[in-house]
């Protein structure tokens, strides 16, 4: 994500996209249940797109 978009306010749809990516990470064994739970809570509390991007930075993109 470009630096110019990191500060853009996140919407509910943005948060849901990230939660789905976290669910895939859990299902694939990339996240344990505790880390998944922490990240999901952080996703719903995120105010910006940058905060959301940070939650999935260490996971593979949707299609790779």
C-alpha positions as CSV (number, residue, x, y, z in Angstrom):
1,X,0.0,0.0,0.0
2,X,1.3,3.4,-0.9
3,X,2.2,5.8,1.9
4,X,-0.4,8.2,0.7
5,X,-3.2,5.7,1.4
6,X,-2.0,4.6,4.9
7,X,-3.7,7.5,6.6
8,X,-7.1,7.1,4.8
9,X,-9.9,6.2,7.2
10,X,-11.0,2.5,7.1
11,X,-14.6,1.5,6.6
12,X,-16.5,-1.6,7.6
13,X,-16.0,-3.2,4.3
14,X,-12.2,-2.7,4.5
15,X,-12.2,-4.3,8.0
16,X,-14.2,-7.3,6.7
17,X,-11.7,-7.9,3.8
18,X,-8.9,-8.1,6.4
19,X,-10.8,-10.4,8.7
20,X,-11.4,-12.8,5.8
21,X,-7.7,-12.8,5.0
22,X,-6.9,-13.5,8.7
23,X,-9.5,-16.4,8.6
24,X,-7.6,-17.8,5.7
25,X,-4.3,-17.4,7.6
26,X,-5.8,-19.3,10.5
27,X,-7.2,-22.1,8.3
28,X,-3.9,-22.5,6.6
29,X,-2.0,-22.8,9.9
30,X,-0.1,-19.5,9.5
31,X,-1.8,-18.0,12.6
32,X,-2.6,-19.7,15.9
33,X,-5.9,-19.0,17.5
34,X,-4.6,-16.5,20.0
35,X,-2.8,-14.4,17.3
36,X,-5.9,-14.6,15.1
37,X,-8.1,-13.4,17.9
38,X,-5.7,-10.5,18.7
39,X,-5.6,-9.5,15.0
40,X,-9.3,-9.7,14.5
41,X,-9.9,-7.4,17.5
42,X,-7.3,-5.0,16.2
43,X,-8.9,-5.1,12.7
44,X,-12.3,-4.0,14.1
45,X,-10.6,-1.3,16.2
46,X,-8.5,0.0,13.3
47,X,-9.1,3.6,12.2
48,X,-6.9,3.7,9.1
49,X,-6.0,1.5,6.1
50,X,-2.4,1.5,7.2
51,X,-3.4,0.0,10.6
52,X,-5.3,-2.7,8.7
53,X,-2.4,-3.4,6.2
54,X,-0.1,-3.9,9.2
55,X,-2.3,-6.8,10.4
56,X,-1.7,-8.9,7.3
57,X,1.8,-7.7,6.2
58,X,3.3,-11.1,7.1
59,X,0.6,-13.1,5.4
60,X,0.6,-14.0,1.7
61,X,-1.6,-11.9,-0.6
62,X,-5.0,-13.1,-1.5
63,X,-3.8,-14.6,-4.7
64,X,-0.2,-15.7,-5.0
